[in-house]
Amino acid sequence: MPGEGATILFVPGLRDHVEDHWQTHAARGTPGAITVEPLRADKLSRAARVAALDAALDAIAGEVIIAAHSAGCLMVAHWAAAPTRKVRGALLVTPADVEHPLPAGYPAYDALAANGWLPIPRRALPFPAIVVASRNDPLAGFDRVAGFAGDWGARLYDAGDVGHLNPAAGYGSWPDGEALLRDLADERVGR
């Protein structure tokens, strides 16, 4: 079971909870897992999202492994600039590249900039991490995500052609994610 001995904290992106998302499936299948609750106000505010992540982390006793997706990865990177507790590791799946305009249907570049999402933090994370990159993600080019992984001091996992690794790309359950969480739990990440 991923995360034995540690609580898995799932950090969704800006679309919050999506029923057939890999995170939703993994959270249901992981005893004791917690998911950061959706915001009721200031939904586009990076500061409010990071505060919600911090509150969720604060409520967990013992070790934590973070499993973030899309803009959730950026929330983790922003939080890690001034961490309030120790984290065992993080799985950062298909981070969105908000430094470039996103496709139609996603928040506009100007709105993201105005709400504190830019620039994307580029400091090494203070915990082991795995960054999952897709070869055909409409929200971030592979080379950009590889650059984030390098800047964050994280191991890069090439997931191949998996789109944004969400239901729109044909992904619900994602067994590779569970294996990567096990790697973090077993500290087989390497930095």
Secondary structure as the mmCIF struct_conf table of DSSP 4:
data_model
#
loop_
_struct_conf.conf_type_id
_struct_conf.id
_struct_conf.beg_label_comp_id
_struct_conf.beg_label_asym_id
_struct_conf.beg_label_seq_id
_struct_conf.end_label_comp_id
_struct_conf.end_label_asym_id
_struct_conf.end_label_seq_id
TURN_TY1_P TURN_TY1_P1 PRO A 2 GLY A 5
BEND BEND1 ALA A 6 ALA A 6
STRN STRN1 THR A 7 VAL A 11
TURN_TY1_P TURN_TY1_P2 LEU A 14 ARG A 15
TURN_TY1_P TURN_TY1_P3 GLU A 19 ASP A 20
BEND BEND2 HIS A 21 HIS A 21
HELX_RH_AL_P HELX_RH_AL_P1 TRP A 22 ARG A 28
TURN_TY1_P TURN_TY1_P4 GLY A 29 GLY A 29
BEND BEND3 THR A 30 THR A 30
TURN_TY1_P TURN_TY1_P5 PRO A 31 GLY A 32
STRN STRN2 ILE A 34 THR A 35
HELX_LH_PP_P HELX_LH_PP_P1 VAL A 36 LEU A 39
BEND BEND4 ARG A 40 ALA A 41
TURN_TY1_P TURN_TY1_P6 LYS A 43 LEU A 44
HELX_RH_AL_P HELX_RH_AL_P2 ARG A 46 ASP A 58
TURN_TY1_P TURN_TY1_P7 ALA A 59 ALA A 59
BEND BEND5 GLY A 62 GLY A 62
STRN STRN3 VAL A 64 HIS A 69
TURN_TY1_P TURN_TY1_P8 SER A 70 SER A 70
HELX_RH_AL_P HELX_RH_AL_P3 ALA A 71 TRP A 79
TURN_TY1_P TURN_TY1_P9 ALA A 80 ALA A 81
BEND BEND6 ALA A 82 ALA A 82
BEND BEND7 THR A 84 ARG A 85
BEND BEND8 ARG A 88 ARG A 88
STRN STRN4 GLY A 89 VAL A 93
BEND BEND9 THR A 94 THR A 94
TURN_TY1_P TURN_TY1_P10 VAL A 98 GLU A 99
BEND BEND10 HIS A 100 HIS A 100
HELX_LH_PP_P HELX_LH_PP_P2 PRO A 101 PRO A 103
TURN_TY1_P TURN_TY1_P11 ALA A 104 GLY A 105
BEND BEND11 TYR A 106 TYR A 106
HELX_RH_AL_P HELX_RH_AL_P4 TYR A 109 ALA A 114
TURN_TY1_P TURN_TY1_P12 ASN A 115 GLY A 116
BEND BEND12 PRO A 119 PRO A 119
HELX_LH_PP_P HELX_LH_PP_P3 ILE A 120 PRO A 121
BEND BEND13 ARG A 123 ARG A 123
HELX_LH_PP_P HELX_LH_PP_P4 ALA A 124 LEU A 125
BEND BEND14 PRO A 126 PHE A 127
STRN STRN5 ALA A 129 ALA A 133
TURN_TY1_P TURN_TY1_P13 ARG A 135 ASN A 136
TURN_TY1_P TURN_TY1_P14 PRO A 138 LEU A 139
BEND BEND15 ALA A 140 ALA A 140
HELX_RH_AL_P HELX_RH_AL_P5 PHE A 142 TRP A 152
TURN_TY1_P TURN_TY1_P15 GLY A 153 GLY A 153
STRN STRN6 ARG A 155 ASP A 158
BEND BEND16 ASP A 161 ASP A 161
TURN_TY1_P TURN_TY1_P16 GLY A 163 HIS A 164
BEND BEND17 LEU A 165 ASN A 166
HELX_RH_3T_P HELX_RH_3T_P1 PRO A 167 ALA A 169
TURN_TY1_P TURN_TY1_P17 GLY A 170 GLY A 170
BEND BEND18 GLY A 172 SER A 173
HELX_RH_AL_P HELX_RH_AL_P6 PRO A 175 ALA A 185
TURN_TY1_P TURN_TY1_P18 ASP A 186 GLU A 187
#
